[in-house]
């Protein structure tokens, strides 16, 4: 199975696609990257992911896997070397819990803050900061969520280290205060200095331009 061709459909600025890119790179898996347009979706994307019609989509031989969390777990189980998920069932459950928490309580809220105005933006930023308070407690005393090496939770929350500061700048809001959240800030810095992460990121200037336009269009 592992010898079958691997392809990834993604979008250049999608944090969800980068989760999969990081997982494949960490595992040393060769793959073909196919750039998609989220506003002009290809027949291939619509065929492979007819339910959500979104990237990322992983193709492994004749198997098609959708949704970034599901894809990362599939990669980890298919290529078990350099494991990403913890070995203990309880720790795996906790990693999945906090990944979901960050998605629903921080990512969704921060995105709302980016796209909102006035009081709605302030409310969203406040809720996002409350979510970071919880994450701060989880990462406190650790170099990475995975310990000394990057793990599943580092990959799933990796967008915080790069995308969130861009959203803060574009939205003129502060969510990650380095003084209030020193552990989270340290983790962000550690993650960005890891070669697999640091060498596989979209250009920041292009991101700012893109998200400025998106925030105005929504």
PAZAPA-4460 file (N, C-alpha, C; in steps of 0.05 Angstrom, whole numbers, plus 32768, in hexadecimal, padded with zeros to 4 digits):
% residues 218
    n_x    n_y    n_z   ca_x   ca_y   ca_z    c_x    c_y    c_z   seq   type   mol
   8011   7FE8   8000   8000   8000   8000   8011   8019   8000     1      X     A
   8026   8019   8010   8037   8031   8013   8045   8039   7FFA     2      X     A
   8048   8026   7FE7   8056   802C   7FCE   8044   8039   7FB9     3      X     A
   802A   803A   7FBE   8017   8046   7FAC   801B   8065   7FAA     4      X     A
   8015   8070   7F93   8019   808D   7F90   8007   809D   7FA2     5      X     A
   8012   80B3   7FAC   8004   80C5   7FBE   8001   80E0   7FB0     6      X     A
   7FE9   80EB   7FB0   7FE3   8105   7FA6   7FD4   8115   7FBA     7      X     A
   7FD8   812F   7FBA   7FCB   8141   7FCD   7FBF   8159   7FBE     8      X     A
   7FA5   815C   7FC1   7F98   8174   7FB6   7F96   8189   7FCC     9      X     A
   7FA1   81A0   7FC7   7FA2   81B5   7FDC   7F9D   81D1   7FD0    10      X     A
   7F9F   81E4   7FE1   7F9D   8200   7FD9   7FB3   820F   7FE8    11      X     A
   7FC1   8221   7FDA   7FDA   822C   7FE3   7FDA   8239   7FFE    12      X     A
   7FC2   8243   8007   7FC1   8251   8020   7FB0   8243   8035    13      X     A
   7FA9   822B   802F   7F97   821B   8041   7FA7   820F   8058    14      X     A
   7FA1   8216   8071   7FAF   8209   8087   7FA8   81EC   808A    15      X     A
   7F91   81E4   807F   7F89   81C8   8080   7F9A   81B7   806D    16      X     A
   7FA0   81C2   8056   7FB2   81B4   8044   7FCE   81B1   804F    17      X     A
   7FD7   81C6   805D   7FF2   81C5   8067   7FF5   81B1   807E    18      X     A
   7FE0   81AB   808C   7FE1   8195   809F   7FEA   817B   8092    19      X     A
   7FDE   8176   807B   7FE4   815E   806C   8001   815F   8061    20      X     A
   8008   8176   8056   8023   8179   804B   8038   8174   8061    21      X     A
   8034   817F   8078   8047   817B   808F   8049   815E   8097    22      X     A
   8031   8151   8098   8031   8134   80A0   8040   8123   808B    23      X     A
   803C   8128   8072   804A   8119   805D   8068   811F   805D    24      X     A
   806F   8138   8061   808C   813F   8063   8099   8132   807B    25      X     A
   808C   8133   8092   8098   8127   80AA   809C   8109   80A7    26      X     A
   808A   80FD   8098   808C   80E0   8093   809F   80D9   807C    27      X     A
   80A7   80ED   806D   80B9   80E8   8056   80AA   80DB   803F    28      X     A
   8091   80E1   803B   8081   80D4   8026   8081   80E6   800D    29      X     A
   8089   80DA   7FF7   8088   80E9   7FDE   806B   80EB   7FD4    30      X     A
   8064   8102   7FCA   8049   8107   7FC1   8049   811B   7FAA    31      X     A
   8033   811B   7F9B   802F   812F   7F87   801B   8143   7F91    32      X     A
   8022   815C   7F90   800F   8172   7F99   8000   817D   7F81    33      X     A
   7FE5   817F   7F85   7FD4   818A   7F70   7FC6   81A3   7F7B    34      X     A
   7FCC   81BA   7F71   7FC0   81D3   7F7A   7FA3   81D6   7F70    35      X     A
   7F92   81DC   7F83   7F75   81E0   7F7D   7F6E   81FD   7F80    36      X     A
   7F58   8205   7F72   7F4D   8220   7F76   7F33   821D   7F86    37      X     A
   7F32   822A   7F9D   7F1A   8226   7FAE   7F02   8235   7FA3    38      X     A
   7F07   8248   7F91   7EF0   8257   7F85   7EEA   824C   7F69    39      X     A
   7EFB   823C   7F5E   7EF7   822F   7F44   7F00   8212   7F47    40      X     A
   7EEF   8203   7F53   7EF6   81E7   7F5B   7EF6   81D5   7F42    41      X     A
   7F0B   81C5   7F41   7F0F   81B4   7F2A   7EFB   819C   7F2A    42      X     A
   7EF6   8191   7F13   7EE5   8178   7F12   7EF1   8162   7F23    43      X     A
   7F0C   8161   7F25   7F19   814C   7F35   7F12   814F   7F52    44      X     A
   7F14   8168   7F5C   7F0D   816C   7F79   7EF0   8165   7F7E    45      X     A
   7EDE   816E   7F6D   7EC2   8168   7F71   7EBC   814A   7F6F    46      X     A
   7ECB   813C   7F5F   7EC8   811F   7F5C   7ED2   8111   7F75    47      X     A
   7EE9   811A   7F7F   7EF6   810C   7F96   7EE9   8113   7FB1    48      X     A
   7EDF   812B   7FB3   7ED3   8134   7FCC   7EB8   8140   7FC7    49      X     A
   7EA4   8130   7FBE   7E8A   813A   7FB6   7E7A   8144   7FCE    50      X     A
   7E81   813C   7FE6   7E71   8143   7FFE   7E78   8160   8007    51      X     A
   7E92   8165   800D   7E9A   817F   8017   7EA5   8191   8001    52      X     A
   7EAF   8185   7FEB   7EBA   8194   7FD5   7ED0   81A7   7FDE    53      X     A
   7EE1   819D   7FF0   7EF7   81AD   7FFB   7F11   819E   7FFA    54      X     A
   7F27   81AE   7FFC   7F41   81A3   8000   7F47   81A3   801E    55      X     A
   7F59   8191   8027   7F6A   8180   8018   7F5C   8165   8011    56      X     A
   7F66   8159   7FFC   7F5E   813D   7FF5   7F78   812E   7FF0    57      X     A
   7F7A   8117   7FFD   7F91   8105   7FF9   7F89   80ED   7FE8    58      X     A
   7F99   80E8   7FD4   7F95   80D0   7FC3   7FAC   80BE   7FC8    59      X     A
   7FA6   80A5   7FD0   7FBB   8091   7FD5   7FB3   8078   7FC6    60      X     A
   7FC0   8075   7FAE   7FB7   8060   7F9D   7F9B   8065   7F93    61      X     A
   7F89   8052   7F99   7F6D   8056   7F91   7F5C   805F   7FA9    62      X     A
   7F69   8067   7FBF   7F5A   8070   7FD6   7F5A   808E   7FD7    63      X     A
   7F43   8099   7FDF   7F40   80B6   7FE1   7F38   80BD   7FFE    64      X     A
   7F47   80CF   800B   7F42   80D6   8026   7F3E   80F4   8028    65      X     A
   7F29   80FD   8035   7F23   811A   8037   7F23   8122   8055    66      X     A
   7F25   813C   8059   7F25   8149   8073   7F41   8146   8080    67      X     A
   7F4D   815D   8087   7F69   815D   808F   7F6F   814C   80A7    68      X     A
   7F5F   814D   80BC   7F64   813C   80D4   7F64   811E   80CC    69      X     A
   7F50   8117   80BC   7F4D   80FB   80B4   7F66   80F3   80A3    70      X     A
   7F6E   8105   8092   7F85   80FF   8080   7F9E   80FB   8091    71      X     A
   7FA3   810D   80A4   7FBC   810B   80B5   7FBC   80F1   80C4    72      X     A
   7FA5   80E9   80CF   7FA3   80CF   80DD   7FA8   80B8   80CA    73      X     A
   7F9D   80BA   80B2   7FA1   80A4   809F   7FBF   80A2   8098    74      X     A
   7FCC   80B9   8094   7FE9   80B8   808E   7FF8   80AB   80A5    75      X     A
   7FF1   80B2   80BD   7FFF   80A8   80D4   7FFC   808A   80D7    76      X     A
   7FE5   8080   80D0   7FDF   8063   80D3   7FEA   8053   80BB    77      X     A
   7FEB   8060   80A4   7FF4   8052   808C   8013   8050   808C    78      X     A
   8020   8066   8095   803D   8066   8097   8044   806A   80B4    79      X     A
   8046   8054   80C3   8048   8056   80E1   8063   8060   80EB    80      X     A
   8078   8062   80DA   8091   806C   80E4   808E   808A   80EB    81      X     A
   809E   8093   80FE   809C   80AF   8108   807F   80B5   810F    82      X     A
   8074   80A7   8123   8058   80AA   812A   8051   80C7   8132    83      X     A
   803A   80D0   812A   8030   80EA   8130   801D   80EA   8148    84      X     A
   800A   80D7   8148   7FF8   80D4   815E   8005   80C6   8175    85      X     A
   7FFE   80CD   818E   800A   80BF   81A5   8003   80A1   81A5    86      X     A
   8013   8092   81B2   800F   8075   81B2   7FF8   806C   81C5    87      X     A
   7FF5   807A   81DB   7FE1   8072   81EF   7FC5   807C   81E6    88      X     A
   7FB1   806B   81E8   7F96   8072   81DF   7F8B   808C   81EC    89      X     A
   7F91   808F   8206   7F87   80A7   8213   7F94   80C0   8208    90      X     A
   7FAE   80BF   8204   7FBD   80D6   81F9   7FB4   80DC   81DC    91      X     A
   7FAE   80C7   81CD   7FA3   80CB   81B2   7F88   80D9   81B3    92      X     A
   7F78   80D0   81C6   7F5D   80DC   81C8   7F60   80FA   81D0    93      X     A
   7F72   8100   81E2   7F76   811C   81EA   7F81   812D   81D3    94      X     A
   7F93   8121   81C3   7F9D   8130   81AB   7F86   8137   8198    95      X     A
   7F75   8124   8193   7F5E   8128   8182   7F4B   813D   818E    96      X     A
   7F47   813B   81A8   7F35   814F   81B5   7F3F   816B   81B2    97      X     A
   7F59   816F   81B7   7F64   818B   81B6   7F66   8195   8199    98      X     A
   7F6A   8183   8186   7F6A   818B   816A   7F4E   8195   8163    99      X     A
   7F39   8187   816B   7F1E   818F   8166   7F17   81A9   8174   100      X     A
   7F21   81AC   818D   7F1C   81C4   819D   7F28   81DC   818E   101      X     A
   7F41   81DA   8185   7F4E   81F0   8178   7F40   81F8   815E   102      X     A
   7F35   81E4   8151   7F27   81E9   8137   7F0D   81F8   813C   103      X     A
   7EFE   81F0   814F   7EE3   81FB   8153   7EE3   8215   8164   104      X     A
   7EF5   8215   8178   7EF5   822C   818B   7F09   8242   8184   105      X     A
   7F1E   823B   8174   7F32   824F   816D   7F32   8256   8150   106      X     A
   7F36   8242   813F   7F38   8248   8122   7F1E   8254   8118   107      X     A
   7F07   8248   811D   7EEE   8253   8113   7EE9   826F   811E   108      X     A
   7EF0   8273   8138   7EEB   828D   8145   7EFE   82A2   813A   109      X     A
   7F17   829B   8137   7F2B   82AE   812C   7F23   82B6   8110   110      X     A
   7F1A   82A3   8100   7F12   82A9   80E5   7EFA   82BC   80E5   111      X     A
   7EE8   82B8   80F7   7ED1   82CA   80FA   7EDA   82E6   8101   112      X     A
   7EEE   82E8   8113   7EF9   8302   811B   7F05   8310   8103   113      X     A
   7F13   8300   80F2   7F20   830C   80DB   7F0B   8318   80C8   114      X     A
   7EF5   830B   80C5   7EE1   8313   80B1   7ECC   8326   80BD   115      X     A
   7ECB   8329   80D7   7EB7   833A   80E4   7EC1   8356   80E6   116      X     A
   7EB0   8368   80F1   7EB8   8383   80F5   7EAE   838C   8111   117      X     A
   7EBB   83A1   811C   7EB1   83AD   8134   7EAE   839B   814B   118      X     A
   7E96   839C   8158   7E91   838D   8170   7E92   836F   816B   119      X     A
   7E8A   8366   8154   7E8B   8349   814E   7EA7   833F   814C   120      X     A
   7EB9   8350   8141   7ED6   8348   8140   7EE1   8347   815D   121      X     A
   7EDB   835A   816D   7EE5   835A   8189   7EDB   8342   8198   122      X     A
   7EC2   833B   8194   7EB6   8324   81A2   7EC4   830A   8199   123      X     A
   7EC9   8308   817F   7ED6   82F0   8175   7EF3   82ED   817F   124      X     A
   7F01   8304   817F   7F1D   8304   8189   7F1D   82FC   81A6   125      X     A
   7F0A   8305   81B6   7F09   82FE   81D3   7F04   82E0   81D6   126      X     A
   7EF2   82D5   81C6   7EEC   82B8   81C8   7F05   82A8   81BF   127      X     A
   7F13   82B2   81AB   7F2B   82A4   81A1   7F40   82A4   81B7   128      X     A
   7F43   82BA   81C5   7F57   82BC   81DB   7F50   82A8   81F1   129      X     A
   7F37   82A5   81F6   7F2E   8292   820B   7F36   8275   8203   130      X     A
   7F34   8270   81E9   7F3C   8255   81E0   7F5A   8252   81E3   131      X     A
   7F6A   8267   81DD   7F87   8265   81DF   7F8F   8260   81FC   132      X     A
   7F7F   826B   820F   7F85   8267   822C   7F85   8249   8232   133      X     A
   7F72   823B   8226   7F70   821E   822A   7F88   820F   821D   134      X     A
   7F8F   8218   8205   7FA5   820B   81F7   7FC0   8211   8206   135      X     A
   7FC2   8228   8211   7FDA   8230   8220   7FDF   821C   8237   136      X     A
   7FCA   8213   8244   7FCE   8200   825A   7FD7   81E4   8250   137      X     A
   7FCF   81DD   8238   7FD6   81C3   822D   7FF3   81C2   8225   138      X     A
   7FFD   81D8   821A   8019   81D8   820F   802D   81E2   8224   139      X     A
   8024   81EC   823A   8036   81F7   824F   8049   81E1   8258   140      X     A
   8063   81E9   825A   8077   81D6   8262   8081   81C3   824D   141      X     A
   8078   81C7   8234   807F   81B5   821E   808D   81C5   8208   142      X     A
   80A0   81B8   81FB   80AC   81C4   81E3   8098   81C4   81CC   143      X     A
   808C   81AD   81C8   8077   81A9   81B4   8060   8199   81C0   144      X     A
   8049   8199   81B4   8033   8189   81BE   803B   816C   81BE   145      X     A
   804B   8164   81AA   8054   8149   81A8   806C   8142   81B9   146      X     A
   8075   8155   81CA   808D   8150   81DA   80A5   815D   81CE   147      X     A
   80B8   814C   81C7   80D1   8155   81BB   80CF   8155   819C   148      X     A
   80BC   8147   8192   80B9   8145   8174   809C   814D   816D   149      X     A
   8099   8155   8154   807F   815E   814A   806B   8146   814A   150      X     A
   8054   814B   8155   803F   8136   8155   8026   8140   8148   151      X     A
   8011   8130   814A   7FF7   8135   813E   7FEC   8150   8145   152      X     A
   7FED   8157   815F   7FE1   8170   8168   7FF1   8188   815E   153      X     A
   800B   8185   815C   801C   819B   8151   8014   81A0   8134   154      X     A
   800F   818B   8125   8007   818E   8109   7FEB   819B   8107   155      X     A
   7FD9   8191   8117   7FBD   819B   8116   7FBB   81B8   811F   156      X     A
   7FCB   81C0   8132   7FCA   81DB   813C   7FDF   81ED   8130   157      X     A
   7FEF   81E2   811D   8005   81F0   8111   7FFC   820B   8104   158      X     A
   7FE4   820C   80FB   7FDA   8225   80EE   7FDB   823D   8101   159      X     A
   7FDA   8237   811C   7FDB   824D   812F   7FF5   825C   812D   160      X     A
   800B   824E   8127   8025   825B   8127   8029   826D   810F   161      X     A
   801A   826A   80FA   801F   8279   80E1   8007   8287   80D6   162      X     A
   7FF1   8279   80D4   7FD8   8285   80C9   7FCC   8299   80DD   163      X     A
   7FCB   8292   80F7   7FBE   82A3   810A   7FCB   82BF   810C   164      X     A
   7FE6   82C1   810D   7FF2   82DC   810D   7FEB   82ED   80F4   165      X     A
   7FE8   82DF   80DD   7FDF   82EE   80C5   7FC3   82F8   80C9   166      X     A
   7FB1   82E7   80D3   7F95   82EF   80D8   7F94   8306   80EC   167      X     A
   7FA6   8305   8100   7FA6   831A   8114   7FAE   8335   8107   168      X     A
   7FC2   8334   80F5   7FCB   834C   80E8   7FB6   8357   80D5   169      X     A
   7FAA   8345   80C5   7F96   834E   80B2   7F7D   8358   80C1   170      X     A
   7F76   834B   80D6   7F5E   8353   80E5   7F62   8368   80FB   171      X     A
   7F7B   8371   80FE   7F82   8385   8112   7F78   837C   812E   172      X     A
   7F7F   8364   8135   7F77   8359   814F   7F8E   8349   815B   173      X     A
   7F8F   8347   8175   7FA3   8337   8182   7F96   8320   8191   174      X     A
   7F9F   8308   818B   7F94   82F0   8198   7FAA   82E2   81A8   175      X     A
   7FC2   82E0   819C   7FD9   82D3   81A9   7FEB   82E9   81B5   176      X     A
   7FE7   82EF   81CF   7FF9   8302   81DD   8010   82F2   81E8   177      X     A
   8029   82F7   81DF   8040   82E8   81E8   8044   82E9   8207   178      X     A
   803C   82FF   8213   803F   8302   8230   802A   82F1   823E   179      X     A
   8012   82F2   8234   7FFC   82E3   8241   7FFE   82C5   823B   180      X     A
   8008   82BE   8223   8009   82A3   821A   8026   829B   8212   181      X     A
   8039   829A   8226   8055   8295   8220   805A   8279   8215   182      X     A
   804B   8265   8220   8050   8249   8217   8046   8246   81FA   183      X     A
   8030   8251   81F3   8026   824F   81D8   8038   825E   81C5   184      X     A
   8042   8275   81CD   8054   8285   81BC   806E   8276   81B8   185      X     A
   8079   8269   81CC   8091   825A   81CA   808D   8242   81B7   186      X     A
   8077   8235   81BA   8070   821E   81A9   806F   8227   818C   187      X     A
   8062   823E   8187   8060   8248   816B   807C   824D   815F   188      X     A
   808D   8258   816F   80A8   825E   8165   80B8   8244   8160   189      X     A
   80B5   8231   8172   80C2   8217   816E   80B8   8209   8155   190      X     A
   809F   820A   8151   8093   81FC   813A   809C   8209   8120   191      X     A
   809C   8223   811F   80A4   8231   8106   80C2   822D   80FF   192      X     A
   80D2   8227   8113   80EF   8222   810F   80F5   8205   8108   193      X     A
   80E0   81F4   8108   80E4   81D8   80FF   80E6   81D9   80E1   194      X     A
   80FA   81CC   80D5   80FE   81CE   80B8   80E6   81C5   80A7   195      X     A
   80D9   81B0   80B0   80C2   81A6   80A1   80AB   81BB   80A0   196      X     A
   80A7   81C9   80B6   8093   81DD   80B7   809C   81F7   80AA   197      X     A
   80B3   8200   80B3   80BD   821A   80A8   80C2   821A   808A   198      X     A
   80CA   8203   807F   80CF   8202   8062   80B6   81FC   8052   199      X     A
   80A0   81F9   805F   8087   81F2   8051   8070   8204   805B   200      X     A
   8072   821D   8053   805F   8231   805B   805A   8244   8043   201      X     A
   8042   824E   8040   803D   8262   802A   804A   827C   8031   202      X     A
   804F   828C   801C   805C   82A7   8020   8049   82B9   8030   203      X     A
   8055   82C5   8045   8044   82D5   8057   8038   82ED   8049   204      X     A
   8047   82FB   8039   803C   8313   802B   8025   830C   801A   205      X     A
   8027   82F5   800C   8011   82EC   7FFB   7FF8   82E5   800C   206      X     A
   7FFD   82D9   8023   7FE7   82D2   8035   7FD9   82EB   803F   207      X     A
   7FE8   82FF   8047   7FDB   8318   8050   7FCA   8324   803A   208      X     A
   7FD4   8325   8022   7FC5   8330   800C   7FAB   8320   8007   209      X     A
   7FAE   8305   8008   7F97   82F3   8003   7F82   82F7   8019   210      X     A
   7F8A   82F7   8032   7F76   82F8   8048   7F6B   8314   804B   211      X     A
   7F79   8329   8043   7F6D   8343   8042   7F56   8344   802E   212      X     A
   7F5A   8338   8017   7F45   8337   8003   7F2E   8325   800C   213      X     A
   7F34   830E   8018   7F1F   82FC   8021   7F0E   8309   8036   214      X     A
   7F1B   8317   8049   7F0C   8323   805F   7EF9   8339   8056   215      X     A
   7F00   8346   8040   7EEF   835B   8035   7ED8   834F   8024   216      X     A
   7EDE   8338   8017   7ECA   832C   8006   7EB4   831D   8014   217      X     A
   7EBA   8315   802D   7EA7   8305   803C   7E92   8317   804A   218      X     A
***
